[in-house]
């Protein structure tokens, strides 16, 4: 639920709140799907903040987990 909420916060423009939740999910979850989605949304969040280096790192992490995941592909295109 934290990952879903974090992703929605990013989409709503509440970037810092979303980052806090997504970093926790990415750090603590053992589920690869949670990790790939959280890291992809972290890439988007940092991009929106203008931190392009961090955005690229998070996008690379999500691609490293599953480059074919629909969320990874969508966020990479955005």
Secondary structure, DSSP 4 states (H G I P E B T S, - for coil): -HHHHHHHHHHTT-HHHHHHHHHHHHHH---HHHHHHHHHHHHHHHHHHT-HHHHHHHHHHHHHHHTT-HHHHHHHH-
